[in-house]
Amino acid sequence: MTPPSAPSSLTESRLTRTSAATASRTSLTTTMSSRRPSPLVRSVVWTTLAWRAAVRAMVAAATWAGRTVRPAGALVAAAASAGLIAGIAFGWVEWMVAGAIALLLIVMAVPFLFGARAYEVDLTLAHERIIAGQTLAGEIVVRNDGRRIALPGRLDIPVGRGLVEFGVPLLRPRHTVAQPLEIPALRRGVVRVGPVTTVRSDPIGLLRREHAFADVHDLYVHPRTVALPSTSAGLIRDLEGAPSRRIVDADMSFHAIREYAPGDAWRQVHWKSTAKTGQLMVRQYEESRRSRMAVVLGAAQQEYLDDDEFELAVSTAASLGVRAVRDARDLDVVTGSEIPRVVRGRLRAIRHLPTVTPRTLLDGFSAVDRFENTMPVEDVCRLAAETRDRHSIAYVVTGSLVELGRLRQAALAFPADTTVVAVRCDERAHPRMQTVTGLTVLTVGTLDDLSGLLLRGAST
């Protein structure tokens, strides 16, 4: 028999061999990890790091030079380099003097770049929304928050595609200067004012340093509108709804009495007529619905003669929409949307403007633009009629390049019981109103003609 102590001794021997193997691996790993890389490896690593740092420095220097050195400064720097090199290499005194003067000019221009971020600028506008053609007043406040005197500089304020410049005088520490700001008349659109940029430059214009602030204002330039009488738009002042020519079984406007048919509701039975005729008779009603108005603005570039004609169309559509919103009418304002060229003809897209308040509607009209790749006005009307059922009246506003045939196609896109009025904007034509196969066409030459034509249409 094996003694009882044999298993324990066997286990101890296994543990001893395992610990020895582990110790050998540990010592081997420690020995290998403690070896230092060879000088060749260290030189390669150091060269790689130095090269990356040099590349980053060169890129930063090139970026700084591109933002700071002006074309005149680049020319003077080239003259300084060429003059000094040629003067020293060939002993030409004139070239050496010219290079020294050019270098001196560059050195003298460097102090003018200091203090570009010493200003604290606040830009305030009197209004965030104006009407096209109006000027805008504001104020710009400049403070020197540094502990040193800030040299004179200049402020550039981008206004859309334009630029307004201000001169900043010498400012002592913690000193403030305020200057009025007047923005000239702007065209309709959403104009971005800012960011204000401080500009540091020497008198000759060799070097230039800029610093832009984060203060940016979005200015909504609304289209011009004209006041329209509420009754001239053809709207019905109703609370419960206006009766239509559609006959239904249950509504508020009574129409006639007919014989009972299986499936009719018992509450619609007219018992007096039933007693007289001896047959069950039920009531019929005319469907009542609230008058809903649609304003469709064509946005295709091919439908307008020029930009002024398109602005007249936008003002016309905005005037109609604002009058409807103020009368608390149910309103849809639709215009064409830009379609990518690659999917043109296979994609239909329109844009609905917000009609919550007159301000939000005019904000939407501020961003309206005409596009080269968009649906024609008749397709816009068709899609607008599909997205919303049963408009009581629809105004289609287009330019002078849309023929009457296309206007009739736009009118056919709406249901038969919808009154369609086409408004053609033509600055060369006299105001007139004509009726073409059930379609009323108004031609306006100026925005003021719209009110008189609508009054004439309401009277007839």
C-alpha positions as CSV (number, residue, x, y, z in Angstrom):
1,M,0.0,0.0,0.0
2,T,1.0,3.5,-0.7
3,P,1.7,5.5,2.4
4,P,-0.8,8.3,3.2
5,S,1.9,10.9,2.8
6,A,2.6,10.0,-0.8
7,P,-0.2,12.2,-2.4
8,S,0.9,15.3,-0.4
9,S,4.5,14.8,-1.4
10,L,3.5,14.4,-5.1
11,T,1.4,17.6,-4.9
12,E,4.3,19.5,-3.3
13,S,6.6,18.4,-6.1
14,R,4.2,19.6,-8.8
15,L,3.8,22.9,-7.0
16,T,7.6,23.2,-6.8
17,R,8.0,22.6,-10.5
18,T,5.1,25.1,-11.4
19,S,6.6,27.8,-9.2
20,A,10.0,27.3,-10.7
21,A,8.6,27.5,-14.2
22,T,6.7,30.7,-13.3
23,A,9.8,32.2,-11.7
24,S,11.9,31.4,-14.8
25,R,9.3,33.1,-17.1
26,T,9.1,36.0,-14.8
27,S,12.8,36.5,-14.7
28,L,13.0,36.1,-18.5
29,T,10.3,38.7,-19.0
30,T,12.0,41.0,-16.5
31,T,15.3,40.6,-18.3
32,M,13.8,41.2,-21.7
33,S,11.8,44.3,-20.6
34,S,14.8,45.8,-18.9
35,R,16.8,45.9,-22.1
36,R,17.0,49.4,-23.6
37,P,16.3,50.1,-27.3
38,S,19.3,50.4,-29.5
39,P,20.7,53.8,-30.4
40,L,19.5,53.3,-34.0
41,V,15.9,52.8,-32.8
42,R,16.1,55.8,-30.6
43,S,17.5,58.0,-33.3
44,V,14.7,56.9,-35.7
45,V,12.0,57.7,-33.1
46,W,13.6,61.0,-32.3
47,T,13.9,61.9,-36.0
48,T,10.2,61.0,-36.6
49,L,9.0,63.1,-33.6
50,A,11.2,66.0,-34.7
51,W,9.9,65.8,-38.2
52,R,6.3,65.8,-37.1
53,A,6.9,68.8,-34.8
54,A,8.6,70.7,-37.7
55,V,5.7,69.9,-40.1
56,R,3.2,71.1,-37.5
57,A,5.2,74.3,-37.0
58,M,5.5,74.9,-40.7
59,V,1.8,74.4,-41.2
60,A,1.0,76.8,-38.3
61,A,3.5,79.4,-39.6
62,A,2.0,79.1,-43.2
63,T,-1.5,79.5,-41.8
64,W,-0.5,82.5,-39.7
65,A,1.3,84.1,-42.6
66,G,-1.7,83.6,-44.9
67,R,-4.0,85.3,-42.4
68,T,-1.5,88.1,-41.4
69,V,0.7,89.0,-44.3
70,R,-1.1,91.1,-47.0
71,P,0.0,91.1,-50.7
72,A,2.0,94.3,-50.1
73,G,3.7,92.7,-47.1
74,A,4.6,89.6,-49.2
75,L,6.1,91.9,-51.8
76,V,8.1,93.9,-49.2
77,A,9.3,90.6,-47.6
78,A,10.4,89.3,-51.0
79,A,12.2,92.6,-51.7
80,A,14.0,92.4,-48.3
81,S,15.1,88.8,-48.9
82,A,16.3,89.4,-52.4
83,G,18.0,92.7,-51.5
84,L,19.9,91.3,-48.5
85,I,20.9,88.1,-50.3
86,A,22.1,89.9,-53.4
87,G,23.8,92.7,-51.5
88,I,25.8,90.3,-49.3
89,A,26.6,87.8,-52.0
90,F,27.7,90.3,-54.7
91,G,28.6,93.3,-52.6
92,W,25.9,95.5,-54.1
93,V,25.4,98.3,-51.6
94,E,22.2,99.6,-53.2
95,W,20.5,96.2,-53.0
96,M,21.6,95.8,-49.4
97,V,20.2,99.3,-48.5
98,A,16.9,98.5,-50.2
99,G,16.7,95.1,-48.4
100,A,17.5,96.7,-45.1
101,I,14.7,99.4,-45.6
102,A,12.2,96.7,-46.6
103,L,13.1,94.7,-43.5
104,L,12.8,97.8,-41.3
105,L,9.3,98.4,-42.7
106,I,8.2,94.9,-41.8
107,V,9.7,95.2,-38.3
108,M,8.0,98.6,-37.7
109,A,4.6,97.1,-38.8
110,V,4.7,94.3,-36.2
111,P,3.8,96.4,-33.1
112,F,0.5,97.5,-34.8
113,L,-0.7,93.8,-34.5
114,F,-0.6,93.8,-30.7
115,G,-3.9,94.1,-28.8
116,A,-6.2,92.6,-31.3
117,R,-8.1,90.8,-28.6
118,A,-8.1,93.6,-26.0
119,Y,-11.5,94.8,-27.0
120,E,-14.9,93.7,-25.7
121,V,-17.5,94.5,-28.3
122,D,-21.3,94.6,-27.9
123,L,-23.5,95.0,-30.9
124,T,-27.2,96.0,-30.4
125,L,-29.8,96.4,-33.1
126,A,-33.0,98.5,-32.5
127,H,-35.2,95.9,-34.2
128,E,-34.8,92.3,-35.3
129,R,-37.4,92.7,-38.0
130,I,-37.8,95.5,-40.5
131,I,-39.6,96.0,-43.8
132,A,-37.7,95.9,-47.1
133,G,-36.4,99.4,-48.0
134,Q,-36.1,100.6,-44.4
135,T,-32.9,101.6,-42.7
136,L,-31.9,100.1,-39.3
137,A,-30.4,101.8,-36.4
138,G,-28.2,100.2,-33.8
139,E,-25.3,100.8,-31.4
140,I,-21.9,99.3,-31.0
141,V,-20.0,99.6,-27.7
142,V,-16.3,98.9,-27.5
143,R,-14.5,98.4,-24.1
144,N,-10.9,97.9,-23.3
145,D,-10.8,95.2,-20.8
146,G,-7.0,94.9,-20.7
147,R,-4.5,96.6,-18.4
148,R,-2.7,98.3,-21.2
149,I,-3.6,101.1,-23.6
150,A,-5.2,99.7,-26.8
151,L,-3.9,101.3,-30.0
152,P,-6.4,102.6,-32.5
153,G,-7.9,100.0,-34.7
154,R,-10.9,99.2,-36.9
155,L,-14.1,97.2,-36.6
156,D,-15.6,95.4,-39.6
157,I,-19.3,94.4,-39.3
158,P,-20.6,92.2,-42.1
159,V,-24.2,93.0,-43.1
160,G,-25.3,90.3,-45.5
161,R,-22.9,90.6,-48.5
162,G,-21.9,94.2,-47.5
163,L,-19.5,95.5,-44.9
164,V,-19.7,98.4,-42.4
165,E,-16.5,99.8,-41.0
166,F,-15.9,101.7,-37.8
167,G,-12.8,103.4,-36.5
168,V,-11.8,102.7,-32.9
169,P,-9.8,105.5,-31.2
170,L,-7.0,105.0,-28.6
171,L,-8.6,103.4,-25.5
172,R,-7.3,103.6,-22.0
173,P,-7.6,100.6,-19.7
174,R,-11.3,100.0,-18.7
175,H,-12.4,102.8,-21.0
176,T,-15.6,102.5,-23.1
177,V,-16.6,104.2,-26.3
178,A,-20.1,103.9,-27.9
179,Q,-20.9,104.7,-31.6
180,P,-24.2,104.7,-33.4
181,L,-24.7,102.1,-36.1
182,E,-26.9,102.8,-39.2
183,I,-27.5,100.0,-41.7
184,P,-28.7,101.2,-45.1
185,A,-31.9,100.0,-46.8
186,L,-31.9,96.3,-47.3
187,R,-33.7,94.0,-49.7
188,R,-36.1,91.3,-48.5
189,G,-34.4,88.3,-47.0
190,V,-32.8,86.9,-43.8
191,V,-29.7,89.0,-43.4
192,R,-26.9,88.0,-41.0
193,V,-25.4,90.9,-39.1
194,G,-22.0,90.0,-37.7
195,P,-19.8,88.7,-36.4
196,V,-17.9,91.9,-35.5
197,T,-14.3,91.6,-36.4
198,T,-11.5,93.7,-34.9
199,V,-8.8,94.6,-37.5
200,R,-5.3,95.5,-36.6
201,S,-3.1,96.8,-39.5
202,D,-0.2,99.1,-40.0
203,P,-0.6,102.4,-41.9
204,I,1.0,101.0,-45.0
205,G,-1.1,97.8,-45.0
206,L,1.7,95.2,-44.9
207,L,0.4,93.1,-42.0
208,R,-3.1,92.5,-40.8
209,R,-4.6,90.7,-37.8
210,E,-8.2,89.9,-37.3
211,H,-10.3,88.6,-34.4
212,A,-14.0,87.7,-34.8
213,F,-16.5,87.8,-31.9
214,A,-19.3,85.4,-31.5
215,D,-22.1,88.0,-31.5
216,V,-24.3,87.3,-34.6
217,H,-27.8,88.7,-35.3
218,D,-30.3,87.3,-37.8
219,L,-32.2,90.2,-39.3
220,Y,-35.6,89.4,-40.9
221,V,-36.4,91.8,-43.7
222,H,-40.1,91.4,-44.4
223,P,-41.6,92.0,-47.8
224,R,-43.7,95.1,-48.3
225,T,-47.4,94.6,-47.8
226,V,-50.6,96.6,-48.4
227,A,-53.7,96.7,-46.3
228,L,-56.6,94.8,-47.8
229,P,-60.3,95.0,-46.7
230,S,-61.4,91.8,-45.0
231,T,-64.4,91.4,-47.3
232,S,-62.5,92.0,-50.5
233,A,-60.8,88.6,-50.3
234,G,-64.0,86.7,-51.0
235,L,-64.1,85.2,-47.5
236,I,-67.3,84.4,-45.7
237,R,-67.6,85.5,-42.2
238,D,-69.0,82.4,-40.5
239,L,-68.8,80.9,-37.1
240,E,-70.2,77.4,-37.6
241,G,-69.4,77.1,-41.3
242,A,-70.6,78.1,-44.8
243,P,-73.1,75.8,-46.5
244,S,-71.9,74.1,-49.7
245,R,-73.6,72.4,-52.5
246,R,-72.8,68.9,-51.2
247,I,-75.8,67.1,-49.7
248,V,-75.2,65.1,-46.5
249,D,-77.5,63.3,-44.0
250,A,-76.4,65.2,-40.9
251,D,-75.3,68.8,-40.6
252,M,-76.7,72.2,-39.6
253,S,-78.0,73.7,-42.8
254,F,-81.4,72.1,-43.7
255,H,-81.9,71.3,-47.4
256,A,-84.9,69.0,-48.1
257,I,-86.9,65.9,-47.0
258,R,-86.6,62.6,-48.8
259,E,-88.0,59.1,-48.3
260,Y,-86.4,56.8,-45.7
261,A,-83.7,54.4,-47.0
262,P,-82.3,51.4,-45.1
263,G,-79.3,52.5,-43.0
264,D,-80.6,56.0,-42.3
265,A,-80.4,57.2,-38.7
266,W,-83.7,57.2,-36.8
267,R,-82.9,60.6,-35.3
268,Q,-83.1,62.1,-38.8
269,V,-86.7,61.0,-39.3
270,H,-89.1,64.0,-39.8
271,W,-92.2,62.8,-38.0
272,K,-94.6,65.5,-39.2
273,S,-93.9,64.7,-42.8
274,T,-94.2,61.0,-42.0
275,A,-97.6,61.5,-40.5
276,K,-98.8,63.4,-43.5
277,T,-97.5,61.0,-46.2
278,G,-97.8,57.8,-44.3
279,Q,-94.2,56.9,-45.2
280,L,-91.0,57.4,-43.3
281,M,-89.3,60.7,-44.3
282,V,-85.9,61.8,-43.3
283,R,-84.1,65.2,-43.4
284,Q,-81.3,66.2,-45.8
285,Y,-78.7,68.8,-45.1
286,E,-76.2,70.9,-47.0
287,E,-72.7,70.2,-45.8
288,S,-71.3,73.1,-43.8
289,R,-67.6,73.8,-43.7
290,R,-65.4,76.6,-42.7
291,S,-64.0,78.7,-45.5
292,R,-60.4,77.7,-46.1
293,M,-58.1,79.8,-48.2
294,A,-55.0,78.8,-50.1
295,V,-52.3,81.2,-51.4
296,V,-49.9,79.5,-53.9
297,L,-46.8,81.4,-54.9
298,G,-44.9,80.3,-58.0
299,A,-41.1,80.0,-57.3
300,A,-39.8,78.9,-60.7
301,Q,-37.2,81.3,-62.1
302,Q,-38.6,80.9,-65.6
303,E,-41.9,82.4,-64.5
304,Y,-40.6,85.9,-63.7
305,L,-39.0,88.5,-65.9
306,D,-36.6,89.8,-63.2
307,D,-36.0,90.1,-59.5
308,D,-38.3,93.1,-59.1
309,E,-41.2,91.2,-60.5
310,F,-40.6,88.3,-58.1
311,E,-40.5,90.8,-55.2
312,L,-43.9,92.2,-56.3
313,A,-45.3,88.6,-56.4
314,V,-43.9,87.9,-52.9
315,S,-45.4,91.2,-51.5
316,T,-48.8,90.3,-53.2
317,A,-48.9,86.8,-51.6
318,A,-47.8,88.2,-48.2
319,S,-50.5,90.8,-48.3
320,L,-53.2,88.2,-49.0
321,G,-51.8,85.9,-46.3
322,V,-51.6,88.5,-43.6
323,R,-55.2,89.7,-44.3
324,A,-56.4,86.1,-44.0
325,V,-54.5,85.5,-40.7
326,R,-55.8,88.7,-39.2
327,D,-59.3,87.6,-40.1
328,A,-58.7,84.3,-38.3
329,R,-59.2,82.3,-41.5
330,D,-58.0,78.7,-42.1
331,L,-55.0,79.4,-44.4
332,D,-52.5,77.4,-46.4
333,V,-49.6,79.3,-47.9
334,V,-47.6,77.1,-50.3
335,T,-44.6,77.8,-52.5
336,G,-42.3,75.8,-54.6
337,S,-39.3,74.1,-53.1
338,E,-35.9,73.5,-54.7
339,I,-35.5,70.0,-56.2
340,P,-32.0,68.5,-56.9
341,R,-31.2,68.3,-60.6
342,V,-30.5,64.6,-60.5
343,V,-34.1,63.8,-59.3
344,R,-35.9,66.5,-61.2
345,G,-39.1,65.1,-62.8
346,R,-39.2,62.2,-60.3
347,L,-39.6,64.2,-57.1
348,R,-42.4,66.6,-56.1
349,A,-41.8,69.0,-53.2
350,I,-43.6,72.1,-51.9
351,R,-43.0,74.3,-48.9
352,H,-45.7,75.3,-46.4
353,L,-45.1,78.6,-44.7
354,P,-46.1,79.0,-41.0
355,T,-49.4,80.8,-40.6
356,V,-49.8,81.0,-36.8
357,T,-49.4,84.8,-36.6
358,P,-48.7,87.6,-39.1
359,R,-45.1,87.8,-37.8
360,T,-44.3,84.2,-38.3
361,L,-45.9,84.3,-41.8
362,L,-43.8,87.3,-42.8
363,D,-40.7,85.6,-41.3
364,G,-41.4,82.7,-43.7
365,F,-41.8,85.1,-46.6
366,S,-38.5,86.6,-45.8
367,A,-36.7,83.4,-46.7
368,V,-38.7,82.7,-49.9
369,D,-36.5,82.5,-53.0
370,R,-37.0,81.5,-56.6
371,F,-35.2,78.5,-58.0
372,E,-34.2,77.2,-61.3
373,N,-34.9,73.6,-60.5
374,T,-38.4,73.5,-59.0
375,M,-42.0,72.5,-60.1
376,P,-44.0,74.8,-62.3
377,V,-46.9,76.7,-60.7
378,E,-49.6,74.3,-62.0
379,D,-47.8,71.3,-60.4
380,V,-47.5,73.3,-57.1
381,C,-51.2,73.9,-57.2
382,R,-51.9,70.2,-57.9
383,L,-49.8,69.1,-55.0
384,A,-51.3,71.7,-52.7
385,A,-54.8,70.5,-53.5
386,E,-53.8,66.9,-52.8
387,T,-52.3,67.7,-49.4
388,R,-55.4,69.7,-48.2
389,D,-59.0,68.9,-49.2
390,R,-61.6,71.4,-50.2
391,H,-60.3,74.9,-50.2
392,S,-63.1,77.5,-50.6
393,I,-60.9,80.0,-52.4
394,A,-57.4,79.8,-53.8
395,Y,-55.1,82.6,-54.9
396,V,-52.4,81.7,-57.4
397,V,-49.7,84.4,-57.6
398,T,-47.3,84.2,-60.6
399,G,-45.2,86.3,-62.8
400,S,-45.8,87.8,-66.2
401,L,-44.2,84.9,-68.1
402,V,-47.0,82.4,-67.2
403,E,-49.5,82.1,-70.0
404,L,-53.3,81.9,-69.5
405,G,-53.3,78.3,-70.6
406,R,-51.0,77.4,-67.7
407,L,-53.2,79.4,-65.3
408,R,-56.3,77.4,-66.4
409,Q,-54.3,74.2,-65.7
410,A,-53.5,75.5,-62.3
411,A,-57.2,76.2,-61.6
412,L,-58.2,72.7,-62.7
413,A,-56.0,71.3,-60.1
414,F,-58.5,72.4,-57.4
415,P,-62.0,70.9,-56.9
416,A,-64.8,72.3,-58.9
417,D,-66.4,74.1,-56.0
418,T,-63.2,76.0,-55.2
419,T,-63.0,79.6,-56.4
420,V,-59.7,80.2,-58.1
421,V,-58.2,83.7,-58.6
422,A,-55.0,84.1,-60.5
423,V,-52.8,87.2,-59.8
424,R,-50.3,88.0,-62.5
425,C,-47.5,90.4,-61.5
426,D,-46.4,92.5,-64.4
427,E,-44.8,95.9,-63.7
428,R,-45.2,96.9,-67.4
429,A,-49.0,96.3,-67.5
430,H,-51.9,98.3,-66.4
431,P,-54.1,96.9,-63.6
432,R,-57.1,95.0,-65.0
433,M,-59.4,92.1,-64.2
434,Q,-60.7,89.5,-66.6
435,T,-62.6,86.3,-66.5
436,V,-61.4,83.3,-68.6
437,T,-63.7,80.2,-68.5
438,G,-64.6,80.6,-64.8
439,L,-61.1,81.7,-63.8
440,T,-60.6,85.3,-62.5
441,V,-57.3,86.8,-63.5
442,L,-56.0,89.9,-61.8
443,T,-53.1,91.8,-63.3
444,V,-51.2,94.1,-61.0
445,G,-48.5,96.5,-61.9
446,T,-47.8,97.8,-58.4
447,L,-48.7,96.6,-55.0
448,D,-51.2,99.3,-54.5
449,D,-53.3,98.0,-57.4
450,L,-54.2,94.9,-55.5
451,S,-56.7,96.4,-53.1
452,G,-58.7,98.2,-55.8
453,L,-58.9,95.1,-58.0
454,L,-60.1,92.9,-55.1
455,L,-62.7,95.5,-54.2
456,R,-63.9,95.5,-57.8
457,G,-64.0,91.7,-57.9
458,A,-66.0,91.6,-54.6
459,S,-68.6,94.1,-56.0
460,T,-69.1,92.1,-59.2
